[in-house]
Amino acid sequence: MKPIDCESLYRDPRHYDLQHKDFVDDIPFYLRQIKKYGEPVLELACGTGRVTIPIAEQGIKITGLDISTPMLSYAKRKATMKGVDVEWVKADCRGFKLDKKFKLVFFPFNSIAHLHDLESIESCFLCVKAHLEDDGRFIIDVFNPRLDILMRDPSKRYPVAEYPDPDGRGTVVITENNTYDAASQINRIKWYYKMGDQAEEIVEELNMRIFYPQELDALLHYNGFTIESKFGNYDESPFVSTSPKQLIVCRTCG
Ligand SMILES: C[S@@+](CC[C@H](N)C(=O)[O-])C[C@H]1O[C@@H](n2cnc3c(N)ncnc32)[C@H](O)[C@@H]1O
């Protein structure tokens, strides 16, 4: 199993939250799925609780699991400040054992792309199966790969985000470039953080495994899942060639 290589990117959760503060589109989607399939709920790779905390605020029983100590500590602090109850677990989604089962396990916001090799993906799926109730559902949210983005000129920079620096150095401007390795299906992205008028940039690496639609369906199928729905976005529109997302709802076979 390949080691996880994203710790550095998530070492300061304040930047993660500021970068994504306006992104809330997926929360109503998960609330609808929880209404349909029930609770308790387990979120894999919950990060700063961007999705976990709004779900818990609805009184839903939710466990958030993540491998990053800084992300989890930040999530815990936010939940405590808001007075919401979440069970936080520090664990690797490729090898966890909790003493309960869930009606819904979800793996949001492209986090599955941090799993680069077959063994990692299959170990994670095995853990999910062991923690699903018989009638439970598993939801994966990952991009529908865009070849135009993967094949971009690596010498060019593209905008990612802008937000106020939490350390008061002005505006943080993030740009990126990428190189796609077609053999391993890893998109090797570099994020360049420019803090205000500081001359030097901080560079972080983000290596994302690309999952082609038929490949992801087959991986689920051959690991004992039946796909019930595949949506192309959070509005539950059907998955088509041009869909931005692969949003898969599945259950275990048999
Ligand atoms: C894109 S963030 C998603 C955070 C949150 N779910 C959200 O939607 O905002 C990806 C998260 O995956 C976590 N992660 C990466 N590899 C992991 C692993 N093997 N097990 C558990 N968490 C992992 C990172 O620590 C990070 O918090």
Ligand as a Chemical Component Dictionary entry (heavy atoms), coordinates in Angstrom:
data_LIG
# 
_chem_comp.id                   LIG 
_chem_comp.type                 NON-POLYMER 
_chem_comp.pdbx_formal_charge   0 
_chem_comp.three_letter_code    LIG 
# 
loop_
_chem_comp_atom.comp_id 
_chem_comp_atom.atom_id 
_chem_comp_atom.alt_atom_id 
_chem_comp_atom.type_symbol 
_chem_comp_atom.charge 
_chem_comp_atom.model_Cartn_x 
_chem_comp_atom.model_Cartn_y 
_chem_comp_atom.model_Cartn_z 
_chem_comp_atom.pdbx_ordinal 
LIG C1  C1  C 0  -10.267 17.406 0.300 1  
LIG S1  S1  S 1  -10.126 17.171 2.050 2  
LIG C2  C2  C 0  -11.831 16.836 2.390 3  
LIG C3  C3  C 0  -12.266 17.280 3.749 4  
LIG C4  C4  C 0  -13.765 17.271 3.990 5  
LIG N1  N1  N 0  -14.368 15.979 3.769 6  
LIG C5  C5  C 0  -14.475 18.286 3.105 7  
LIG O1  O1  O 0  -15.332 17.875 2.327 8  
LIG O2  O2  O -1 -14.185 19.478 3.217 9  
LIG C6  C6  C 0  -9.358  15.581 2.100 10 
LIG C7  C7  C 0  -9.135  15.020 3.489 11 
LIG O3  O3  O 0  -8.718  13.642 3.309 12 
LIG C8  C8  C 0  -7.901  13.306 4.404 13 
LIG N2  N2  N 0  -7.228  12.034 4.083 14 
LIG C9  C9  C 0  -6.328  11.805 3.095 15 
LIG N3  N3  N 0  -5.956  10.523 3.098 16 
LIG C10 C10 C 0  -6.636  9.906  4.114 17 
LIG C11 C11 C 0  -6.673  8.583  4.625 18 
LIG N4  N4  N 0  -5.941  7.606  4.092 19 
LIG N5  N5  N 0  -7.500  8.319  5.653 20 
LIG C12 C12 C 0  -8.255  9.296  6.212 21 
LIG N6  N6  N 0  -8.243  10.566 5.788 22 
LIG C13 C13 C 0  -7.455  10.884 4.745 23 
LIG C14 C14 C 0  -7.010  14.511 4.559 24 
LIG O4  O4  O 0  -6.374  14.541 5.814 25 
LIG C15 C15 C 0  -8.028  15.646 4.329 26 
LIG O5  O5  O 0  -8.560  16.106 5.544 27 
# 
loop_
_chem_comp_bond.comp_id 
_chem_comp_bond.atom_id_1 
_chem_comp_bond.atom_id_2 
_chem_comp_bond.value_order 
_chem_comp_bond.pdbx_ordinal 
LIG C1  S1  SING 1  
LIG S1  C2  SING 2  
LIG S1  C6  SING 3  
LIG C2  C3  SING 4  
LIG C3  C4  SING 5  
LIG C4  N1  SING 6  
LIG C4  C5  SING 7  
LIG C5  O1  DOUB 8  
LIG C5  O2  SING 9  
LIG C6  C7  SING 10 
LIG C7  O3  SING 11 
LIG C7  C15 SING 12 
LIG O3  C8  SING 13 
LIG C8  N2  SING 14 
LIG C8  C14 SING 15 
LIG N2  C9  SING 16 
LIG N2  C13 SING 17 
LIG C9  N3  DOUB 18 
LIG N3  C10 SING 19 
LIG C10 C11 SING 20 
LIG C10 C13 DOUB 21 
LIG C11 N4  SING 22 
LIG C11 N5  DOUB 23 
LIG N5  C12 SING 24 
LIG C12 N6  DOUB 25 
LIG N6  C13 SING 26 
LIG C14 O4  SING 27 
LIG C14 C15 SING 28 
LIG C15 O5  SING 29 
# 
